[in-house]
Amino acid sequence: MCIDPISALMIAGTAISAGGQIMSGMQANQAAKYNAAVARNEAEQARKVGQINEATARDDLRRELGRQRAHLARSGVNLAAGSALDLGQDAGQASFMELQSVRTGAESRARSFESDATLSRLEGRRALMSGAIGAAGTMVDGATAFARHRRDR
């Protein structure tokens, strides 16, 4: 069976179009994998920065509490007395809340990056499937057009 030039062009065009759709899906998937890796690295960095910021805040708060105790002691306040203890307890609670805020903020940023990574991976899979389904549709369309062409000749 000899294939006429039009049939050959139809087959070649269909194959090229289907191959292009597959390649497009594969490239989109690779880009999504890269974006997911970047987002995972950003999440890791956000956690590390959060730990550093928390440690810095803890040191700053410890120094501030020390300054407050020293000021109270210089003023003649008995640090073991009720009002001084209450002030210390209030400052400790405020310090705890501030540290929790730093920690929560860092974790929130990290989880946001992890969500971005998950979304990128899903988009990559969707692009890969879309390319494969598009290629299959192109092949079916091409086969149908080829059969119609062969019938009409």
C-alpha positions as CSV (number, residue, x, y, z in Angstrom):
1,M,0.0,0.0,0.0
2,C,1.4,3.3,-1.1
3,I,0.7,6.4,0.9
4,D,-0.1,9.5,-1.0
5,P,1.6,12.8,-0.1
6,I,-1.6,14.2,1.6
7,S,-1.9,11.1,3.7
8,A,1.7,11.3,4.6
9,L,1.4,15.0,5.6
10,M,-1.7,14.2,7.7
11,I,0.1,11.4,9.6
12,A,3.2,13.5,10.1
13,G,1.2,16.6,11.2
14,T,-0.8,14.4,13.7
15,A,2.4,12.9,15.1
16,I,4.1,16.2,15.4
17,S,1.1,17.8,17.1
18,A,0.6,14.9,19.5
19,G,4.3,14.9,20.3
20,G,4.3,18.6,20.9
21,Q,1.4,18.2,23.4
22,I,3.2,15.5,25.2
23,M,6.5,17.5,25.3
24,S,4.6,20.6,26.5
25,G,3.1,18.6,29.4
26,M,6.5,17.1,30.3
27,Q,8.1,20.6,30.3
28,A,5.3,22.0,32.4
29,N,5.7,19.1,34.8
30,Q,9.5,19.7,35.1
31,A,8.9,23.4,35.7
32,A,6.3,22.5,38.4
33,K,8.8,20.1,40.1
34,Y,11.4,22.9,40.1
35,N,8.9,25.4,41.6
36,A,8.0,22.8,44.2
37,A,11.7,22.3,45.1
38,V,12.2,26.0,45.4
39,A,9.1,26.3,47.6
40,R,10.3,23.5,49.9
41,N,13.7,25.3,50.2
42,E,11.8,28.5,51.1
43,A,9.9,26.7,53.8
44,E,13.1,25.3,55.3
45,Q,14.6,28.8,55.2
46,A,11.5,30.3,56.8
47,R,11.8,27.9,59.7
48,K,15.5,28.6,60.1
49,V,15.0,32.4,60.0
50,G,12.1,31.9,62.5
51,Q,14.4,30.0,64.9
52,I,17.1,32.8,64.6
53,N,14.4,35.5,65.1
54,E,13.0,33.6,68.1
55,A,16.5,33.2,69.7
56,T,17.2,36.9,69.1
57,A,13.9,38.0,70.6
58,R,14.5,35.7,73.6
59,D,17.9,37.3,74.2
60,D,16.4,40.8,73.8
61,L,13.6,40.0,76.2
62,R,16.0,38.5,78.7
63,R,18.2,41.6,78.6
64,E,15.1,43.8,79.0
65,L,13.9,41.8,82.0
66,G,17.3,42.1,83.5
67,R,17.3,45.9,83.0
68,Q,13.9,46.1,84.6
69,R,15.0,44.1,87.6
70,A,18.1,46.2,87.9
71,H,16.1,49.4,87.8
72,L,13.7,48.1,90.4
73,A,16.5,47.0,92.6
74,R,18.2,50.4,92.3
75,S,15.0,52.1,93.2
76,G,14.9,50.1,96.4
77,V,12.1,47.7,95.5
78,N,12.3,44.3,97.2
79,L,12.4,41.9,94.2
80,A,10.9,39.2,96.4
81,A,7.9,41.4,97.3
82,G,4.5,40.8,95.8
83,S,4.3,43.8,93.4
84,A,7.8,43.2,92.0
85,L,7.0,39.5,91.5
86,D,3.7,40.4,89.8
87,L,5.6,42.8,87.4
88,G,8.1,40.0,86.7
89,Q,5.4,37.5,86.1
90,D,3.6,39.9,83.7
91,A,6.8,40.6,81.8
92,G,7.4,36.9,81.6
93,Q,4.0,36.3,80.1
94,A,4.4,39.1,77.7
95,S,7.8,37.6,76.7
96,F,6.3,34.2,76.2
97,M,3.5,35.7,74.0
98,E,6.0,37.6,71.9
99,L,8.1,34.5,71.4
100,Q,5.0,32.5,70.4
101,S,4.2,35.2,67.9
102,V,7.6,34.9,66.3
103,R,7.4,31.1,66.2
104,T,3.9,31.1,64.9
105,G,4.7,33.6,62.2
106,A,7.7,31.6,61.0
107,E,5.7,28.4,60.9
108,S,2.9,30.0,59.1
109,R,5.3,31.2,56.4
110,A,6.8,27.8,56.1
111,R,3.5,26.1,55.8
112,S,2.5,28.6,53.1
113,F,5.6,27.6,51.1
114,E,4.9,24.0,51.6
115,S,1.3,24.5,50.3
116,D,2.9,26.3,47.3
117,A,5.1,23.2,46.7
118,T,2.1,20.8,46.9
119,L,0.2,23.0,44.5
120,S,3.1,23.1,42.1
121,R,3.4,19.4,42.1
122,L,-0.3,19.0,41.4
123,E,-0.2,21.5,38.6
124,G,2.7,19.6,37.1
125,R,0.8,16.3,37.2
126,R,-2.2,18.1,35.7
127,A,-0.1,19.5,32.9
128,L,1.4,16.0,32.2
129,M,-2.1,14.4,32.1
130,S,-3.4,17.3,30.0
131,G,-0.6,16.8,27.5
132,A,-1.2,13.1,27.3
133,I,-5.0,13.5,26.9
134,G,-4.5,16.2,24.3
135,A,-2.1,14.0,22.4
136,A,-4.6,11.1,22.5
137,G,-7.3,13.4,21.2
138,T,-5.1,14.7,18.5
139,M,-4.3,11.1,17.4
140,V,-8.0,10.2,17.4
141,D,-8.8,13.3,15.3
142,G,-5.9,12.6,13.0
143,A,-7.0,9.0,12.6
144,T,-10.5,10.1,11.9
145,A,-9.4,12.7,9.3
146,F,-7.1,10.1,7.7
147,A,-9.9,7.5,7.5
148,R,-12.2,10.2,5.9
149,H,-9.5,11.2,3.5
150,R,-8.9,7.5,2.5
151,R,-12.6,6.9,2.1
152,D,-13.2,10.1,0.0
153,R,-10.3,9.4,-2.4
